[in-house]
Amino acid sequence: MKIDLRYNLQHIGDIFVDVVQKTADTAIQCSSSIFLTYDINTLSQKRKRVLRDIGERVTQLIKEESTDLMQCSKLSELVSQLNGIEEKLEAHENERSNMVNPFRTKKTA
């Protein structure tokens, strides 16, 4: 394609606005990715804490020689918390994996 200096000079404002818009879109997408990664790390930490609490509760019930672990309301509550955390974690990971990295995409003419 031939470079037309006259066209570029007449439309310099539009070209500038397009470049600024692309830069802003890239910055917003990068910050969204960073926040998602932070949320994923936070949820992973919560999941580890809940898993630790479940293990502690099961150990305590075994020491008390409880025969039915699922009758414990505290254990059931911890398991439901774990399920909620895992659902949120999966949703965040899917959202992050569906995001396109603007620095790795190849642009064709």
C-alpha positions, 0 to 999 in steps of 0.5 A: 500500500502506498503511503499518502502523506497528504492523507496522513496529514489531513487525518493526523487527529484521527490517527492519534486518537486511534493510537491513544485508544488502542493504548488505553484499551491495552492498559485496561486489559492488562490491569484487568488481568492483574486483578484477576490474578490477584483474586485467583491467588486470594481464593487459592489462599482461602481454599488452603485455609478451608482445607486445613480447617476441614482436616483439623475438624476431621482429626478432632472427630476421629479423636472423639471416635465419632462414627458419622462425620457427615453429621457434624454441622461445622464440617458440612459448613466448611465443605460448602464453603470449599465448594463455593470457593472452588466455583469462584476460583474456576470462574476466575481462571476461565475468565483469565484464560479467555482473555487475549494477551495483546502483546502476544497476538500477531496482527495481520494487514 
